[in-house]
Amino acid sequence: MKLAPVLHELHHSEVRLGRQLLLVSERHAVDHEIHHVARDIAEWSRQHLRRLAEVAADYGLDLDPTPTLEAGPAARVREKGSELLGRLRMPELLLLEDLRNVYVDASGAQMDWLLIAQAAQGIRHMRLLEVAEECQPQTSRQAKWAAGQLKTHATQILVS
């Protein structure tokens, strides 16, 4: 069975998505909707990681149920430096880039959940199927949120 590597990749995808959402929240704190919604939906990734770690143990995987999603001090310094440089050039494009990264990460995680659900259904692993069916729609909503924000901001940013 080749399910373990896909579970591991899904874990990696959810960690990356959670980190990207928190990064967007921090970088764009002046936009209250983006700041608060990104933080709220990053919590879904935390929940997904806990659920995934529980069920992955059935496949001999020891996945971290509570990885650190917040950037550490060194990463924050690099982030701020990068942000300041970006602001000197085209600050408004940073928002589009960040939202695009969330969309891409969420889309990848969403597809991983779909693969896991298909496999769980095929092997009749009901607990894994239940987790996938619960988490995949939330990941889909994370992607839809990012896409909606991109649509909302793109015209104003790109034509101004």
N, C-alpha and C positions, 0 to 999 in steps of 0.2 A: 504494500500500500504506500502511496506517495503523498499522503495527506500531511505528514509532519512538516515538510518544507513549505507547504502552502500556509499552514498555520503559523509557522515562524515568519513568513513574509507578511502575513496579515498583521501580526503583532508589530512588526517593523513599520508597516504602513500606518497603523493607528497611532503609534508613537510620533511618527513624522507629522501626521495630520494634527494631532493635539498640540505639538510644538509650534507648528505653523499658525494655528489659530491663536495661540497665546502671543506669538510674535506680532500678528496683525493687531491684536488687542492693545499691546503695549505701544507699538509704533504709531497707532492712529487713535490714541486716547482722546484727542480733541473732538473726534467724531463719536459722539456718545453712543449712537446706535451700533456702529461697528465695534466699538470698544466693548460694550456690554453683551451684545449678541455673540460675538466671537468667544468671549469668556464663557458664556452659558453653554454654547454648543461644544466647546472644548471639553466640558464636563462629560458629554456623551462619550467622547473617546476614552476618558478615564474609566467610565463604567464598562465600556467594551473591552478594555484591556484586562480588567478584573475578571469579567465573565470568560474571556478567551483563555486566560491563564488557568482557570479552574478546569475547563473542559479539555485543554491541551494536555493536561497531566494524563488523561486516558490514552494518549499516544506517545507517552514517554518524554514529553517536553517539559522543561522547567522554565516557563516564561515568567518574566517579572510582572506581577499583577499591578504594581504601583511604580512604574518608572518615572523618573523626574522629567516633567514636561517643561517646567520653567527654565529659562536660561540662567546659568550660573554667572558669577561676577565677571569672569574673563569674557564670556560670550556677550554679556551685556555691554562691556566696553567696546568690543569689536563691532557689535550691533549699532551702538550709538555713533561710533566713528563712521561706519558705513552709511548710517542714516543721515548724518550731517553732510557727508560728501554728496549723497544723493540729493539732499535738499538744496545744495549749492547749484546743482545742475538742473534737474527737473523733479522737484519734490512731488508734484501731483502724479507723476508716473510711478512712483514708489507704491502708492495705493493700488494702482492697477496691477502691478507686478505681484504684490503680496496677495491680492484677491485671486489672481490667476493661479498662483502657487497653491492656495487653499483648494481651489476648484480641481486642479490636477491631482493633488494628494487625496482629496475626498473621492474623486472618480476612481482612482486606483484602489483605494480601500473598499469602495462599494463593489467593484468587480471581484475583489478577493472574497468578500462576504458571499457573493453570488456563487463563486466556485465552491466555497465551503458548503453552502446550502445544498448545492447539487450533489456533492460527494456524500454529505450526511444522509440525504434522501436515498441515494444509491446503496449505501451500506446499512441503512435503517438505524442510524445512530440518532435517536430522538432528542437526546439532550443537546447534542451539537446542532442539530437542525433548529431546535427551539432558540438557541443563542443566536444563530445566524439570522433567523427570521425576525428576531427582536432588534438586532443591531443594524442590519442592512438598511432598513427604512430610515433610521436616524442618520446614517452615513449619507444616504441619498439626499436627505434634507440639508445636510452640511454643504454638499455640492450645489444644490439648488440655491441655497442662501448666497454662496459665493458668486454663482452665475447671475443671480438677481442684482447683487451689489455691483458687479461689473457692468451690467446693462444700465443701471441707474447712473453710474459715475462716468462711463466711457465717453459719451458724447460731449459732456461738458468739459472733461479733461482734454480730450484729443482735438477738439476744434477751437479751443480758446487760445 
